Each structure stands twice: as structure tokens, then as C-alpha cells.
Amino acid sequence: MTWGTLRKALAPVAVLAGGLLLVSNASASVINTILIGSSGNATVSLSSVIFNNDPAAVGGGNSDVANGSNLAFAGCASGVLGTPGCLGLQEGVTVNNADLTLVAPSAANANTFLTFAAHPNLVFSMVWPPGPGSANTNCATANSNGLSCSIFAGSPIVLTYLNGDTFMGLGVHGRASDTGVGGLATASSYSGGFSEFFTQQILVGGVLVAPTPQNIQLFFCPSGTCQPADFTSGRSITSSLSGTFTATSVPEPGTILLTLLGGALIGCNRFRRKTQ
């Protein structure tokens, strides 16, 4: 095959690439990490996690941006808190329009899982269900540091024993867009979750006890196995809560195509030198 023949064969590829680049202007520019919940708290029950109103949230919300965040997005290339276009310290964050429940969220709620008081175009979606939780539902076995359980099968919340107290974890993932809900389809991916540390004694069987995973399970489900009535009992625990979410930018379709096309053209150039 001569250079001229090869160049003619690749011409349609170049035209197609150019056309795709013209129509593909999707951007996935949200990257790095946001920390939230420096002053907010949440109320946890068997069927929900309610994010309570945070009076310190600037602009309103049920959580706020915490120090150490370095999220970069359109208008905020540096990710430095407080600089023009970037998130502000204690800027209000609204989590899932206030609550996470065992019921799958509406599409609107799932697409506006995290919204920001001063940045309306910045939005995080959530893939349902969150989690997964622990396969172990016998919380009596979570009795030394690092051992975990979930209160009932299917719960996305993981309880981990730590020095007689309990660390609660809830994992989430989805997309992070800086062009509003309409940009979610091609937005960056993120993963993260919420953490809550229970240290206050709880009432089990009329006695105040340490908040171990087993005692938390008994607090919510006195028989040790959760019954339908336990889910409507109204029992809940309120504690401080924080969240960490890290977004990873994905290549634009045009960028991928440019890489492939560049490799093809380099190969053609080498072919031409060998045949000259």
C-alpha cells in the first residue's frame, strides 16, 4: 500500500472525527474532594437518615462546606475555598432535599442529591441504592475494634465497633456536574459517603448502655431481629455527621477520539517514512 492510498483510506476517519468533535462539547470538569458537615447533625432511624437544618450554613441548607475541601469546577480552577468562583467555607449544602430513606428517591431527588447555596450549577446525583451494607446482621459479633455489622439485611448503613463506641458509615456514588442537572449524563464520577460517630449512652431495656453495634441494634430492634413494628416505632439517634466526596474527571468523547486519531496519524507518518 502506498502513502497516497493510505491517506485516502484515512480521509473519511478524519472527517468523522472532525464532525464528532464539533458536536461533542460535553465537559466533565468537576474534580477533587469536598468535605461537608462541620457543624450539622443528622437523625438516624431504621428507615431514614434525616439531615437536620444547619444554622451555620451560609445561604441555608442542612449541611455546610468544611475546611480542607479542594473541589475544582467551572469558574473555580484552583479549588481554594473562598477564592472567586469557588466554594466558600460553611457555604450551605442541601443533602437530598433533607433526607435519605429506604424508599428509592424520585428522579428529581436522585439528580439533586447535593446542591450548593451559592453555586446553583454545581450538582451531585446519587445512584440508588446506596451502600451496600454489611452481610453480617448479628451485631453481637461486632464486639472488638474493626468488626462490623448492619442492623438488618439490606440496610446500607454499616456499624463498626471502636473502643466501646460505634462508627456509622454510609457509602454513596454518582455524578458531579458543574452545568446543572442537564450535564449529569457526561459529568465526572464521584464516590464517597457519610460518617457518624456514636459516643453517647443509649437506653436499652430501661438501662443506659454504651453505644456498641449490638446495643444500637437492640435499641432499634429489642428482640435482636428487626420486626415490621420496629420500622414505625419512631426510635432514633441524633449525632454529628460529616461527609467526604471525591470526583474524578473522565475524558471527553472528543478527547478519546483525538487520542485514537493521533495514534493513527503517527502510524501513517511512520509508514510514509519507511516507504519513501
Backbone torsions as a table, in degrees:
resi	resn	phi	psi	omega
1	MET	NA	130.5	178.5
2	THR	-83.3	164.8	177.5
3	TRP	-59.8	-40.8	-179.2
4	GLY	-63.7	-40.5	178.6
5	THR	-64.6	-43.2	-179.1
6	LEU	-65.7	-39.8	179.8
7	ARG	-63.1	-40.6	178.1
8	LYS	-65.5	-36.4	-179.2
9	ALA	-67.4	-32.4	-178.0
10	LEU	-87.1	-10.8	-177.2
11	ALA	-57.8	-46.0	178.2
12	PRO	-60.9	-33.4	178.3
13	VAL	-63.5	-42.7	-180.0
14	ALA	-64.4	-40.6	179.2
15	VAL	-64.3	-43.8	179.5
16	LEU	-63.0	-41.5	179.8
17	ALA	-62.3	-43.8	179.1
18	GLY	-61.2	-41.2	179.6
19	GLY	-64.6	-42.0	179.4
20	LEU	-66.5	-35.8	178.5
21	LEU	-65.9	-34.3	179.4
22	LEU	-68.8	-35.9	-177.5
23	VAL	-91.2	-12.6	-178.0
24	SER	-102.5	99.6	177.8
25	ASN	-119.8	20.7	-179.9
26	ALA	-65.3	142.8	-179.5
27	SER	-126.6	134.3	174.8
28	ALA	-121.3	75.6	-168.5
29	SER	-102.6	0.0	179.5
30	VAL	-79.5	120.3	-178.5
31	ILE	-141.2	165.5	176.7
32	ASN	81.2	-160.5	-164.4
33	THR	-122.1	140.9	170.7
34	ILE	-119.1	135.2	175.6
35	LEU	-110.1	135.4	179.7
36	ILE	-132.2	162.5	171.6
37	GLY	93.5	31.6	-178.4
38	SER	-67.7	-23.3	-177.0
39	SER	-137.0	1.7	-178.3
40	GLY	-90.3	171.0	173.4
41	ASN	-141.2	172.4	-177.5
42	ALA	-141.1	152.5	177.6
43	THR	-111.5	120.4	-174.8
44	VAL	-106.3	130.3	171.7
45	SER	-127.1	-177.0	178.8
46	LEU	-64.4	-29.7	-172.0
47	SER	-112.3	0.3	-177.9
48	SER	-161.2	161.0	167.4
49	VAL	-123.7	110.1	-177.7
50	ILE	-97.5	121.4	177.1
51	PHE	-88.5	110.3	-174.1
52	ASN	-76.6	154.8	179.7
53	ASN	-54.8	133.7	-178.3
54	ASP	-104.4	106.4	-176.6
55	PRO	-65.5	-18.3	-179.7
56	ALA	-89.1	-5.4	-177.5
57	ALA	-71.4	118.1	-179.3
58	VAL	-73.1	119.4	-177.8
59	GLY	92.5	-2.5	179.0
60	GLY	93.9	151.6	179.0
61	GLY	149.5	177.2	177.1
62	ASN	-110.6	12.1	171.9
63	SER	-158.8	179.2	179.3
64	ASP	-151.2	164.0	-178.2
65	VAL	-75.0	129.0	-176.9
66	ALA	-100.3	157.3	177.3
67	ASN	-60.8	142.6	-177.9
68	GLY	102.7	-9.1	176.8
69	SER	-69.6	142.7	177.2
70	ASN	-139.1	33.7	-177.9
71	LEU	-64.1	128.7	177.5
72	ALA	-112.6	140.3	-177.0
73	PHE	-160.3	-177.3	-177.6
74	ALA	-55.9	124.8	-178.2
75	GLY	89.4	-6.8	-178.9
76	CYS	-140.5	74.9	-177.1
77	ALA	-71.9	-29.6	-174.8
78	SER	-80.3	-31.2	-175.3
79	GLY	76.2	5.3	-177.3
80	VAL	-80.9	122.8	-178.5
81	LEU	-56.8	135.6	174.1
82	GLY	87.2	-10.3	177.4
83	THR	-81.0	159.1	-175.6
84	PRO	-51.6	129.1	177.6
85	GLY	86.5	-13.9	-174.8
86	CYS	-95.2	170.3	175.8
87	LEU	-62.2	149.3	176.6
88	GLY	-104.2	150.6	176.3
89	LEU	-60.9	128.3	-177.5
90	GLN	67.2	18.7	171.2
91	GLU	-59.4	136.5	-176.4
92	GLY	-64.1	137.5	175.7
93	VAL	-125.3	132.3	174.7
94	THR	-105.9	122.2	-177.7
95	VAL	-97.4	115.2	173.9
96	ASN	48.7	40.2	-178.5
97	ASN	52.9	28.7	169.1
98	ALA	111.3	-23.7	-175.5
99	ASP	-151.7	157.5	169.6
100	LEU	-116.0	128.5	179.3
101	THR	-125.7	174.7	177.4
102	LEU	-73.6	-12.8	178.8
103	VAL	-85.8	132.9	179.3
104	ALA	-56.3	134.9	-178.2
105	PRO	-70.0	158.0	172.7
106	SER	-65.1	164.0	178.5
107	ALA	-58.2	-38.4	-179.4
108	ALA	-63.5	-44.1	179.6
109	ASN	-68.4	-40.9	-179.5
110	ALA	-63.4	-32.9	-178.9
111	ASN	-84.4	-9.0	178.2
112	THR	-128.2	47.0	-177.2
113	PHE	-60.8	-45.4	173.1
114	LEU	-123.6	125.8	173.8
115	THR	-128.6	159.6	-168.9
116	PHE	-127.2	134.5	-171.3
117	ALA	-58.7	-40.8	-174.4
118	ALA	-105.2	3.4	-178.1
119	HIS	-136.0	77.6	-174.9
120	PRO	-63.3	-22.3	-179.8
121	ASN	-85.9	-9.1	178.8
122	LEU	-91.6	120.6	-175.3
123	VAL	-147.4	139.6	176.3
124	PHE	-112.5	131.2	174.2
125	SER	-96.2	171.3	178.2
126	MET	-134.9	133.4	174.1
127	VAL	-84.0	130.2	179.9
128	TRP	-98.8	141.2	0.5
129	PRO	-85.9	159.8	173.4
130	PRO	-72.8	176.3	178.3
131	GLY	99.6	-147.6	7.3
132	PRO	-79.3	166.8	176.8
133	GLY	-85.8	-158.9	179.5
134	SER	-88.9	146.0	175.5
135	ALA	-75.0	-16.4	-179.7
136	ASN	-87.9	117.7	177.6
137	THR	-110.3	9.0	173.9
138	ASN	-97.0	87.9	-172.8
139	CYS	-70.7	-10.7	174.6
140	ALA	-63.9	-23.9	-179.7
141	THR	-84.0	-11.6	177.4
142	ALA	-89.6	72.7	-169.5
143	ASN	-124.5	14.4	171.9
144	SER	-147.0	162.1	-171.1
145	ASN	-52.8	127.6	176.0
146	GLY	94.8	-13.7	179.3
147	LEU	-82.3	141.7	-170.4
148	SER	-130.7	165.4	175.0
149	CYS	-160.3	169.7	166.8
150	SER	-119.5	149.3	-173.4
151	ILE	-64.6	-36.5	178.7
152	PHE	-146.6	159.4	-179.2
153	ALA	-61.8	129.1	-180.0
154	GLY	96.0	-10.0	177.7
155	SER	-68.4	132.6	178.7
156	PRO	-80.9	-7.5	-176.4
157	ILE	-89.2	132.0	178.9
158	VAL	-109.1	128.3	176.3
159	LEU	-103.7	127.5	-178.2
160	THR	-123.5	127.7	-180.0
161	TYR	-69.0	135.4	177.2
162	LEU	-149.8	100.9	176.0
163	ASN	53.3	42.1	177.1
164	GLY	87.8	-6.5	175.8
165	ASP	-112.3	-172.6	-176.3
166	THR	-136.0	132.0	173.0
167	PHE	-99.4	123.0	178.1
168	MET	-100.2	132.7	177.8
169	GLY	-127.8	141.2	177.9
170	LEU	-137.8	113.3	-177.5
171	GLY	-90.5	143.5	176.6
172	VAL	-139.9	161.1	173.5
173	HIS	-156.1	164.2	-179.1
174	GLY	170.5	-143.2	-178.1
175	ARG	-121.6	151.5	178.7
176	ALA	-126.6	116.8	-175.8
177	SER	-116.2	143.3	173.0
178	ASP	-109.0	14.5	176.6
179	THR	-124.5	27.6	178.7
180	GLY	82.0	-175.7	-178.2
181	VAL	-59.0	-33.8	-178.8
182	GLY	-63.4	-19.4	-179.2
183	GLY	-95.2	2.4	-174.6
184	LEU	-65.1	-33.5	-175.0
185	ALA	-59.2	-32.6	-178.5
186	THR	-117.1	20.3	-174.7
187	ALA	-82.3	173.3	176.3
188	SER	-63.2	153.5	172.2
189	SER	-91.4	148.3	174.5
190	TYR	-137.6	158.5	171.7
191	SER	-141.1	156.4	-179.1
192	GLY	170.4	-152.4	179.3
193	GLY	169.6	-177.4	-178.4
194	PHE	-113.0	150.4	176.2
195	SER	-135.2	143.6	-179.5
196	GLU	-142.2	132.6	-176.6
197	PHE	-112.1	114.3	-178.6
198	PHE	-90.9	118.5	179.7
199	THR	-124.7	-15.8	-177.0
200	GLN	-82.5	140.2	178.9
201	GLN	-60.3	149.0	179.5
202	ILE	-123.5	158.8	-175.7
203	LEU	-94.2	114.7	178.3
204	VAL	-127.0	119.2	-179.2
205	GLY	61.6	31.3	179.2
206	GLY	80.5	6.0	-178.1
207	VAL	-123.0	137.1	175.2
208	LEU	-76.4	127.0	-177.2
209	VAL	-134.2	164.7	178.3
210	ALA	-66.0	146.6	-177.7
211	PRO	-81.9	62.0	174.9
212	THR	-77.1	163.9	176.2
213	PRO	-54.7	-42.3	179.9
214	GLN	-63.1	-43.6	-178.7
215	ASN	-69.3	-33.1	175.8
216	ILE	-66.2	-40.7	176.6
217	GLN	-61.8	-42.3	179.2
218	LEU	-70.3	-30.7	176.7
219	PHE	-61.8	-44.6	-178.8
220	PHE	-81.9	-35.6	-175.2
221	CYS	-132.1	86.9	-171.9
222	PRO	-55.0	-27.6	-179.6
223	SER	-80.6	-9.9	-176.0
224	GLY	94.5	-16.8	175.5
225	THR	-126.8	125.5	-174.0
226	CYS	-67.9	128.1	178.2
227	GLN	-106.2	160.2	179.9
228	PRO	-51.6	-38.1	-179.0
229	ALA	-66.6	-25.2	-179.9
230	ASP	-66.6	-29.5	-177.7
231	PHE	-74.7	-16.6	179.4
232	THR	-115.5	15.9	-175.6
233	SER	-74.2	-22.9	-177.4
234	GLY	85.5	0.8	179.2
235	ARG	-69.1	137.2	-177.4
236	SER	-154.9	161.9	176.5
237	ILE	-129.9	132.6	178.2
238	THR	-111.9	133.8	-179.9
239	SER	-155.5	166.6	175.8
240	SER	-63.4	155.1	-175.2
241	LEU	-146.1	143.5	175.7
242	SER	-135.7	161.5	-179.6
243	GLY	-138.8	148.3	177.0
244	THR	-133.3	128.8	-177.1
245	PHE	-138.2	126.5	-178.5
246	THR	-118.9	123.0	-179.2
247	ALA	-99.5	140.1	178.9
248	THR	-120.9	119.4	-178.6
249	SER	-67.8	139.1	177.3
250	VAL	-108.0	148.0	-179.0
251	PRO	-62.6	142.4	173.5
252	GLU	-67.4	151.0	176.6
253	PRO	-53.9	-38.7	179.7
254	GLY	-64.7	-36.2	179.1
255	THR	-65.6	-42.6	177.7
256	ILE	-61.1	-43.8	-178.3
257	LEU	-65.6	-39.5	178.0
258	LEU	-61.3	-40.9	179.1
259	THR	-61.5	-46.1	179.4
260	LEU	-63.9	-43.2	-179.2
261	LEU	-66.3	-39.1	178.3
262	GLY	-61.4	-42.1	178.2
263	GLY	-62.3	-39.4	179.8
264	ALA	-65.6	-42.1	-178.4
265	LEU	-68.7	-36.0	176.0
266	ILE	-62.8	-42.2	178.4
267	GLY	-61.6	-39.1	178.6
268	CYS	-63.8	-40.6	-178.2
269	ASN	-64.2	-40.7	177.3
270	ARG	-65.8	-37.9	178.4
271	PHE	-62.0	-41.1	-177.5
272	ARG	-65.9	-40.3	-178.6
273	ARG	-65.1	-36.0	-178.3
274	LYS	-71.1	-28.9	-175.0
275	THR	-94.3	-6.7	-179.2
276	GLN	-80.1	NA	NA
